[in-house]
Amino acid sequence: MNRLGLLLYIAAICLLTACGASSIEKCEEALNAGNLREAESYLKEINNRDVCRYYSGLLIDEYLAIGNLDRAIYVFDKITGHCSMYEMQYNSLYASADYTKRYSKKIFDALLKDGRYDEAWNYHARSYNNDDYPGNAPDYFAYMSDVIIAMYSSGQSMLVQQFINQKSVWFLKNVDNHEWGKNYPNYRYDIVRSELNKVYNNAK
């Protein structure tokens, strides 16, 4: 267990009474017994957000371990709540930043492994709040690069060019044709397409 996990665990134990000991204890018992849906129900009753995030993380890990990605996403998005993929870079401002950063990455990786490439962007870090702001071009390029490598690694090379053709339009719209796109000349449409093809060639 890393330091953050240990601290959250200690906090969970210390706050058992204040947060409703029965819900926390039952959630932990259900997790230990592998009754994940039951753990979910108790998780919803935990009022302390830090404690809830701690057990949510354990539950997400369990769901990912058995390949139930949809349920892991449900816990992350619907039960725990988290800050945005932009806000998570500000640890001092958002209590859920570390949790969001850690588990959005796990879900992102699982989505790539599962071939759910379009959904994966929803769990990728952003530099700016507006998804279509040209300042997010490096993030979108990183996302596309990760997908290309995942496609090649999973034997889906035939999908790479189609993916590049479809998704690189983001740069045409949000860099080439955006008023602030001039601040990101290295992410113009033609340049990015060339660079993404290099990513694919290097993956071979």
ZAPAVO-976877 format. One record per residue (C-alpha): x, z, y; residue in three letters. Coordinates in Angstrom, 1 decimal. Example, Ala and Ser with C-alpha at 12.3 -4.5 7.8 and 13.67 -1.06 7.14 Angstrom:
ZAPAVO-976877
      X      Z      Y rest
   12.3    7.8   -4.5  ALA
   13.7    7.1   -1.1  SER
END
This chain:
ZAPAVO-976877
      X      Z      Y rest
    0.0    0.0    0.0  MET
    1.5   -0.9    3.4  ASN
    1.6    1.5    6.3  ARG
   -1.6    0.2    8.0  LEU
   -3.5    0.5    4.7  GLY
   -2.2    4.0    4.1  LEU
   -3.2    5.1    7.6  LEU
   -6.7    3.7    7.2  LEU
   -7.0    5.3    3.8  TYR
   -6.0    8.7    5.2  ILE
   -8.5    8.1    8.0  ALA
  -11.2    7.3    5.5  ALA
  -10.5   10.6    3.6  ILE
  -10.4   12.6    6.8  CYS
  -13.7   11.1    8.1  LEU
  -15.6   11.5    4.8  LEU
  -17.9   14.1    6.2  THR
  -18.4   12.7    9.7  ALA
  -19.1    9.2    8.4  CYS
  -21.4   10.1    5.5  GLY
  -19.3   11.1    2.6  ALA
  -21.8    9.9    0.0  SER
  -21.7    6.3    1.1  SER
  -17.9    6.2    1.2  ILE
  -17.5    8.0   -2.1  GLU
  -20.1    5.7   -3.8  LYS
  -18.5    2.6   -2.3  CYS
  -15.1    3.6   -3.6  GLU
  -16.6    4.5   -7.0  GLU
  -18.3    1.2   -7.2  ALA
  -15.1   -0.7   -6.3  LEU
  -13.1    1.2   -8.9  ASN
  -15.7    0.4  -11.5  ALA
  -15.8   -3.3  -10.6  GLY
  -19.4   -3.1   -9.4  ASN
  -18.8   -5.3   -6.3  LEU
  -22.4   -5.9   -5.3  ARG
  -23.1   -2.2   -5.5  GLU
  -20.0   -1.6   -3.4  ALA
  -21.4   -4.0   -0.8  GLU
  -24.6   -2.1   -0.5  SER
  -22.8    1.2    0.2  TYR
  -20.4   -0.5    2.5  LEU
  -23.3   -1.4    4.8  LYS
  -24.1    2.3    5.2  GLU
  -20.6    3.3    6.4  ILE
  -20.9    3.8   10.2  ASN
  -17.2    4.2   11.1  ASN
  -15.9    0.7   11.8  ARG
  -12.3    1.5   10.8  ASP
  -13.3    3.0    7.5  VAL
  -15.7    0.1    6.9  CYS
  -13.0   -2.5    7.5  ARG
  -10.7   -0.6    5.1  TYR
  -13.1   -0.8    2.2  TYR
  -14.2   -4.3    3.3  SER
  -10.7   -5.5    2.9  GLY
  -10.5   -4.0   -0.6  LEU
  -13.8   -5.7   -1.5  LEU
  -12.7   -9.0   -0.1  ILE
   -9.5   -8.8   -2.2  ASP
  -11.6   -8.1   -5.3  GLU
  -13.9  -11.1   -4.7  TYR
  -10.9  -13.4   -4.0  LEU
   -9.2  -12.2   -7.2  ALA
  -12.2  -13.3   -9.3  ILE
  -12.7  -16.5   -7.4  GLY
  -16.0  -15.5   -5.6  ASN
  -15.0  -17.0   -2.3  LEU
  -18.5  -17.2   -0.9  ASP
  -19.0  -13.5   -1.3  ARG
  -15.6  -12.7    0.3  ALA
  -16.7  -14.8    3.3  ILE
  -20.0  -13.0    3.4  TYR
  -18.3   -9.6    3.5  VAL
  -15.9  -10.7    6.2  PHE
  -18.5  -12.5    8.4  ASP
  -21.7  -10.6    7.8  LYS
  -20.9   -7.0    6.8  ILE
  -17.7   -6.0    8.5  THR
  -17.8   -8.1   11.6  GLY
  -14.6   -9.2   13.2  HIS
  -13.2  -10.5   16.4  CYS
  -12.7  -14.3   16.9  SER
   -9.8  -16.4   15.7  MET
   -8.7  -16.4   19.3  TYR
   -9.1  -12.7   20.0  GLU
   -7.2  -11.6   17.0  MET
   -3.9  -12.2   18.7  GLN
   -4.6   -9.3   21.0  TYR
   -4.1   -6.2   18.9  ASN
   -4.3   -3.8   21.8  SER
   -7.6   -5.1   23.0  LEU
   -9.6   -5.5   19.8  TYR
   -9.8   -2.8   17.1  ALA
  -10.5   -5.4   14.4  SER
   -7.6   -7.7   15.4  ALA
   -5.3   -6.8   12.5  ASP
   -8.1   -6.8   10.0  TYR
   -9.3  -10.2   11.3  THR
   -5.8  -11.7   11.2  LYS
   -5.1  -10.5    7.7  ARG
   -8.3  -11.5    6.0  TYR
   -9.0  -14.7    7.9  SER
   -5.6  -15.9    6.6  LYS
   -6.6  -14.9    3.0  LYS
   -9.9  -16.7    3.3  ILE
   -8.2  -19.8    4.9  PHE
   -5.8  -20.0    2.0  ASP
   -8.6  -19.6   -0.5  ALA
  -10.6  -22.3    1.1  LEU
   -7.7  -24.7    1.0  LEU
   -7.1  -23.9   -2.7  LYS
  -10.8  -24.5   -3.3  ASP
  -10.7  -27.9   -1.6  GLY
  -13.1  -26.7    1.2  ARG
  -11.0  -28.2    3.9  TYR
  -13.5  -28.6    6.7  ASP
  -14.6  -25.0    6.5  GLU
  -11.0  -23.8    6.6  ALA
  -10.6  -24.6   10.3  TRP
  -13.2  -21.8   11.0  ASN
  -10.6  -19.3    9.8  TYR
   -7.5  -20.6   11.5  HIS
   -5.9  -19.0   14.5  ALA
   -6.5  -20.4   17.9  ARG
   -4.5  -20.0   21.1  SER
   -7.5  -20.4   23.4  TYR
  -11.1  -19.3   23.1  ASN
  -12.7  -22.7   23.5  ASN
  -12.2  -24.5   20.2  ASP
  -12.0  -27.9   21.9  ASP
   -9.6  -26.9   24.6  TYR
   -6.4  -29.0   24.4  PRO
   -4.3  -25.9   24.3  GLY
   -5.5  -25.5   20.7  ASN
   -3.8  -28.7   19.8  ALA
   -0.8  -27.0   18.1  PRO
   -3.2  -24.9   16.1  ASP
   -5.3  -27.9   15.0  TYR
   -2.1  -29.7   14.1  PHE
   -1.0  -26.8   12.0  ALA
   -4.4  -26.7   10.3  TYR
   -4.3  -30.4    9.5  MET
   -0.7  -30.1    8.2  SER
   -1.7  -27.2    5.9  ASP
   -4.6  -29.3    4.6  VAL
   -2.4  -32.3    3.9  ILE
    0.1  -30.2    2.0  ILE
   -2.8  -28.6    0.0  ALA
   -4.3  -32.0   -0.8  MET
   -1.0  -33.3   -2.1  TYR
   -0.3  -30.1   -4.1  SER
   -3.6  -30.3   -5.8  SER
   -3.3  -34.0   -6.7  GLY
   -5.6  -35.3   -4.0  GLN
   -3.2  -37.6   -2.3  SER
   -5.8  -40.3   -2.2  MET
   -7.8  -38.2    0.3  LEU
   -4.9  -37.7    2.8  VAL
   -5.3  -40.8    4.8  GLN
   -9.0  -40.5    5.1  GLN
   -8.6  -36.9    6.3  PHE
   -6.0  -38.0    8.9  ILE
   -8.3  -40.8   10.1  ASN
  -11.3  -38.5   10.4  GLN
   -9.8  -35.3   11.8  LYS
   -7.1  -36.7   14.1  SER
  -10.0  -37.9   16.3  VAL
   -9.9  -34.3   17.6  TRP
   -6.8  -35.2   19.5  PHE
   -8.2  -38.4   20.9  LEU
  -11.2  -36.5   22.3  LYS
   -9.6  -33.2   23.3  ASN
   -6.1  -34.3   24.5  VAL
   -6.1  -38.0   25.4  ASP
   -9.5  -37.8   27.1  ASN
   -9.5  -34.2   28.4  HIS
   -8.6  -33.4   32.0  GLU
   -6.0  -30.9   30.9  TRP
   -4.7  -33.0   28.1  GLY
   -1.8  -34.2   30.2  LYS
   -0.3  -30.7   29.7  ASN
    0.1  -31.4   26.0  TYR
    1.8  -34.9   25.8  PRO
    3.3  -34.2   22.4  ASN
   -0.2  -34.0   20.9  TYR
   -1.6  -37.3   22.1  ARG
   -3.6  -39.2   19.4  TYR
   -1.0  -41.8   18.5  ASP
    1.9  -39.3   18.4  ILE
   -0.1  -36.8   16.2  VAL
   -1.1  -39.5   13.7  ARG
    2.5  -40.5   13.3  SER
    3.6  -36.8   12.9  GLU
    0.8  -36.1   10.4  LEU
    2.0  -39.0    8.3  ASN
    5.5  -37.5    8.4  LYS
    4.0  -34.3    7.1  VAL
    2.5  -36.1    4.2  TYR
    5.7  -38.1    3.4  ASN
    7.8  -34.9    3.5  ASN
    5.4  -33.3    1.1  ALA
    6.0  -36.0   -1.6  LYS
END
